[in-house]
């Protein structure tokens, strides 16, 4: 019999350290023209700097970075040059990490396909020895062999790029660049695509500087909401304020986290700003971001002292149930649905709405923590990983694990709710086996997802998931110790009546007789006669 794998201990997810807020800029046509010209000029400088950084390769040359910054300073300024070079280095490093992850994924896929190609057709898998199954037929085997050749070619090209220090980066986005060749399918005209492309390649962002006025010298927002930009040297003719600055007529007003932002700028702590244009809406936006001091995660026992709200994440809803500190379900299960169809904005809004309702339910229940599964799905959603079930592969591929976890951690921190991550092994299986039927009543139909939420909560609280009733006292029906608090590893089966113990149960009924022989309820429920029918008591 295959043993259960070792489970990782639950842990409290650390809260976010970055904060970002956004507001709309109601700019005049003159301000919009200046912002467009400045953004396009700085975007062209960023493109040239990215090309220079890509030609340097993988070598870390501090002198090369300084040379690029000096070349940009002559056309812009020292602060704009520093911001552009830092953004370029971050973009190059991100592409480099993407190459490493893609190579690791390709090697895993190649190894898995090679192991299955080596097996006979129709061969079964053996989980004990780790032997994978073979392909179903000759046609599938041939298709996978061709797939293997394609993956090897991709891996070879990536390894060559990695050795040469070459990355493939598109300023403005590769997806938007690809839409240029499919305008008929995207529903865009050439001019509309060109506007989006120009807006995506603009560069209007500046990192904060602690100790400077209002926390940023390049893009400054005062306490009264006045927004000004330090113009590049080549565009100093556009200045309408002293020292080469341009002051916008639009007033900045943050509504979310406004007090925290105002506290930072009044004490001259660093705040980074980004100005960007949404072409589809024709609106300009200002985004402010800063970093908080890292706060150590609270102890697990402290956040679970008042129980936990356990959540089972699914592709269309969140199944939640409140458990007390002893692992007992309290109240009724809850379901928070969301729709993952539509564009990215619709999906993100659906997730935020579902998580908001979940956090409000957690606050009302009195719990201080939410328990979720530590899902990752890093191995891909291919056929070699999840079999021939296309429906399940599609479900896994569209499941918003990373986005949901990031949203949940950031939103829970604002409500002072901790997030506890648990090992996802066997939660659905054991929850359905041990909790779905006992929690189903005449007025409540417990689903498999509700039972999985109970299993997740009990694992977070440190209680066993697999349940059995406690042993009965001495001389009730059998000796104490017949049952244990933890179920064994044997396959699940229906528990039958206990064997009849020898000896009379009462003074009037012989052993092995009576109306309730073999009735399991007679051993568990008080007031239920064991050997004979209940005795009616008269008035």
N, C-alpha and C positions, 0 to 999 in steps of 0.2 A: 504494500500500500504506500502511495506517495505521501510523504510528510509535508505539512504546511511549512512554507518558507518563513525565515526569520523576519519579524516585523520591526520596523523602526519605531522609536519612541515618539509620542506626540510632542510638539514644541510650539511655542508662541511665536508667531510671525512678527518680526520687527516692523515698526511703523515707518512710513515714508519720511524722507529727509528733505525732499524737494517740494516746493509750493509754486503753483502757477495760477495766475488769474488773468482774465481777459475782459476788455471792454471795447465798445465801438467808438470809432472816431468819426464825428460828423464834420468832415472837412469841406472846405469850399473848393470850387474848381481850381482856383489858383494854388491852394495847398496841395491838391491832388496832383497837379502838374509838377510841382517841385518834388514831391515825394517820388513820383514816377521817374523823373530824371535822375535823382540821386540814387534810387534803388537800382536802376539799370546800369548806371556808371559803376557803382560798387560791385554789382553782379558780374560785369565784364572783368573787373580786376580779380574777383574771386575765381572766375573760370581760368584766367591765366595762371593764377597761383596754384590752382589744383593741377593744371598741366605740368607746371614746374615741379610740384611735389611728386607727381607720378613718375616723372623721369628720373628722380633721385633714387628710386627703388627702395629696398628694405633697409638700407643702411641708415643708422641713426646719426646724422651729422648735424651737430648744433650750429656749425658754421653755415651750413646750407639754409637752415631756418632763419638765421640772422641775415643772410644775404637776401632772401626773399622778402623779409620784413623791410630792409633798407630800400629795396626796389619799389615797394608799395608806398613807403612813407613819402617819397618825392611827389607822387600824384595825389595822395589822400592826406593822411596825417599819421602820427605815430600810434594813436589809439585805434583808428580804423585799420591800420596795417596789422596791429596786434590781434584785433578781433578776426580779421579775415584769415590770417595764418593759423590761428588756433582752430577756427572752424574747418579749415582745410585739413589740418592734421587729424582732427576727430573724424572727418568723413573718410579719409584714407584708412585710418585704423579700423573703422567700422567695416569697410569693404574687406580689409584683411582678415578680420575675424569671421566674416561671412564665408570667405574662401576656406578657412580652416574647418568650419562647421560643415560646409558642403562636401569637402573631401572625406571627413569622417563618416558622413551619411552615405556617400558613394561606396566607401570601403565596406560598410556594414551591409548594404544591399548586394554588393558583389559576392561577399562571403556567404550570405544566405542563399542566393540563387545557385552558387556553385555547389553548396552542400545538398540542395534539393535536386540539382541535375545529376549528381553522383548516385542518387538512390534509384532503385528500379521503379518503373511506372506502377502507380497504384500502391506503393509500399506505405504501410501505416507508420505513424510516429510512435516513439517510445519515450514517454516523459521521464521515466526513471533513469534511462541512460542518456537522455538528451538528443536522441536521434530524430531528425526531422522527417516529415513524410515526403514521399515522392510525388511527382506531378501526375495528374489524373490520366492524361492521354498523350499520344505522340504529337498532336497538334500543339498542345500547350507546352510540351517540352521544347519543340522547335521554336515557338514564339519566345520563350524565355531565354533560349540560347542566343537569339538575335538581340534581345534586350540586354543580355550580358555583354555583348560586344559594344553596344552603344554606351553602356555605363563605363566600360573600360576606356573607351575613347575620351569620354568626358573627364574621367579621372586623370588620364594622361595629360590632357590640355591644362587642367587645373594645377597639376603638379609642376608643369613647366612654368606656368605663370607665377606660382609660388616661389620657385627657385630664382626666377628673374626679378621678383619683387614687383610684378605688374598687377594692377587692379583695374577693374572695369567699373567706372563710376559715371553716371549721367547727372549733371546738374539740372534740376528740374524734374527728375524722376524718369525712370526707364519706362514705366507704364504710360505716362503722358507722351513720351517720345514715340512709343509704338502706335499710339492712336493716330499719329499723323498719316500713317499708311492705311488706316481703316476708318476714314471719316464717315463713310456711308453707313457703317454699322454702329458707330458711336453716336450718330445724330448730330455731329458738329460740322459747322462750316469751316472753311480754311481760315477766315478772319477770326472766328470765335476760338479756334484752336490756337491761333497765334497770340491772342490776348492771354489765354491761360498759360502759354509757354513763357511769355515775357514776365508775367506775374510770378511764376514759380521760380524763375532764375534771378529775381531781384535779391539784393542783399541789404537789409535794413535792420541789423541787430547789433547790440553792443553789450559786452559783459560789464557787470557792476564793479565798482572800485570803492572799497571801504575807506573812509576818511575824506572822500571828495564830497562836494556839495550835492545833497539829495541822493548820494550813493551811486551816481553815474554822471560822468562828465561829457560823454558823447551824446547820449539821448537822455535828456534831463526832464523830469516831471516834478514840478514843485508841489508844495502842500496845497496851494490854491488850484491846482489842476492845469497849470500852464505847461505845455509841451514845446520843447525846443530841441533842435538837432544841430550838432556841430558839423558844418558842411566840409566836404573834402576841399583840398587846396585848389583843384582844377575847377570847382564850381563855386568859388567864393563870391562870384558876381551875383548869386541868388540871395545873398545874406540881407536880412532886414533888421538885424540887431547887431550890437557890437561884438567884436572878436570872432567874426565869421560864423555867426549862428543865425538860424532861421527859426522864428517863433510862429507856430501855427495858431490860427484863429480858433480852432476847436479846443474845447475844454475837456480835460480827462476827469472822469468820475467812475471810480471802482465801487461796486456794490458788494461783491463777495470778498471777504477778508480785508475790507477796507481799513479797519483799525490796525491790523497787523502791518499792512503796507505803510500806513501813515507813520506808525511807530518806527519803522526802519528808515524812512527817508528823513524824519526829523532828527534822528541820531546819526545820520550820514553813514548808514551801513549799506553794503553792496546790494544792488537790485539790477538785474539784467532786463533789458527791454527788447522787444521785437515788433516791428511794424510790418504788416502784410496786407495784401489786397485779396479779397474774395471776389473773383471775376463773375461768378454765377449770380451773386447778389449785388454786385457793384458797391461793396462796402469796404471801408478800411478798418482794421482792428489793431489794437495795441495789447500786447501780452507782456505781463511783468512776472518775473520768476526770481526766486531766491532759495537759499538753503537754510534749513533749520539745524540746530545742534542735535546730534544723534542722542536719542534717549534709550537707555538699556531696556530690553523687554522685561516686563514684570514676571515674577515666578508663576509657574503653571498652577500651583496649588492656590495662589491668591486669586487668579482670574476665574477659577472653577469653583470657588467657595459657594457661590449662589446658583450653581447649576450652569447649564450651557444650552444654547439653541443649536441643534445639529442640523446640517444642511446637506442634502444629497443633490448635487448638480446634474442636470440633464440637459438635453439639447433644446428643450422648449419650456422648461419650468424649473423652479427650485422647490424641492420638497423639504419642509422644515418641521421640526418638532422640538418642543421645550422639554428638557430632562432636568430633574432636580439633582442635587449633589450625590444622591445614592444611585443614580442611573435609572430612575423610574420615569416613564413618560407622564407629562403633566398636561392636562387639557386636551385639545384636539389638534390633529396635524394641520398644517397650513401649506398652501401651494401658491407660489408667485410665478405667474406665467410671463413669458416674453416671446417675441417673434424675431427669428434670425433671418428673415427674408428682407429684401430691399437693399438699399445702399448702406454705406458705412455709418452715416449719420443716424439713420433709422435704427440700425442694430445697436449703436452705442447708446442712443436714447432709451431703447427698450431695456438694456442691461441696467442703466442708471435708475430707471423707474422701478424695476424689480428689486434691486438692492436697497433702494430707499424704503420700500415697503417692508423688506426683511429687517432692516435696522430699526424701524419704528416698532415692529413686532417684538424685537429683542428688548428694546427699552421698556415696553409695556409689560413684558413677562418678568422683568426684574433680573434677568441674567446679565452678566458682564462679559460674556465671551460667545463667539460663534465658532463652531467646529466644522471644518470642511476637509475634503480629501485632498491630499497632496498629489494632484494629477499633473502630468507633464506631456505625455504623448510625444516624446522626442524621437522615437524610432521610426516615425512616419506612419502612414495609413495605407501602405501597400498591401498587395495580396499575400506576400510572403509573411507579413506580420499578423494579419487578421483573417487569413483564410479567403474563401471564395464568396463570402457574404458581402455583396456589393452594398447592400443597404447599411450594414454596420460600418463599413469603411467610409461611406459618405457621412454617416453620423459623426464618426470620430474626426474626420477632416474638417467639418464645419463647427465643431464644438469650440466655443470661445474660452478655452482654459486660461491662456495668458492674460487676455483682456479682462476676464471676469475676476481673476485673482488680483490683478493690479487695481481694478476699480474697487473691489471689496476692501482691500487693505487701506487704500487712501480714504474711502468714505467712512469706514469704521473708525479710523483714527479721529475724525472730526466728531464722532458721537461717543468717544471714550469707550469703545467696545474693542476688546482684544480678539484676534483671529488665531485659532488653534488649528494647526495642520496635523492630520493623522495619516497613517499608512492606509492606502485604499484597498489593500488585499482582502478579499473575501467579504467585504462589507455588504454587497448586494446579495451574495449567495447565502451567507449566514443570517443576514437580516430577514430574508424571505423564509428561511427554514425555521428559525427559532422565534421570530417576533410577529410575523404577518398574521398568522392564525390566532395566537392568543390575544392580539390587540383588535381583532375584528369583532364587532358587536352587532346587535340587531339594527342599530341606528348609525353605525359607522363601518364603512368598508375601507379597511386598511390596504393600501396598495403596496407593491413591492418597493417602490421608492420611499414611501413612508417608513417601512420597516428598515430599509437601508439607512435612513437618517437616524433611527434609534441605535443601530449598530455603530454608526460613526460617533454619536454622542457618548456611548458607553466606552468606546475605545479611547476617546479623549479624556474621559473621567478616570480611566484606569481600571474599569470593570470588565469582566469577560463578556464576550458577545454571546457565545453559546450557553444556553440556559437549560437547567433542569430543576425540578422542585427539590426543596430541602428534604433530608431524610426524616421519616416519621419518628416519633418518640418510641421508646421501648415498649414492646408487647402490645402495640396497636394492631399491626398486621404483619410486620416483620421486624427484624432487628435493625437498630440504627446503623448507618454506614452502608446500606444497600445502594443508595444514590450518592452522587457527588455533586458539588457545586459547579463543576466544569464537565461538559460533555466530552466523551472520548472521541477518538478519531475514526470510529467505525462508521460505515455508511449509514445514512439516515433511514430509519424504518419506523413504522407505527408501533408504539408501545402497547403491548397487550396486557391482559389482567395478570396480576401476580399469582404465583402458585399458592394453592390453598394450604395453610398451615394445619398440621394435625391438632386434634383436641377440640373440645366443645367451645363454642363462642358464648353461649348462654346455657342456662340450666334446663331449657326445654327444647332446644333444637340440636339435632345431631350434626356432627361435622360433615361438610359437603352438601348440606341441604339448605333450603330456604329460598326465598323469592329473589334474592339479590346475589346469587352465587356468580362470581366472575364480573361483577359490576365495579368498574374502577372508581366510580363516584362514591361508592361506599367507604373507600379508604381516605377520601379527601374532604368530604363535606360533612359538617356537623349537622345533626338532625336527620340524617339519612340512615335508615335502619340497615344493619349488616346482614342478619340472618333471617329476618322476617319482615312482614309489612308493618308500617308505622301503627302504633297503638293509638286509636282515637280517644281523646280524653273528653269525657262528658261534662256537662255544665255543673 
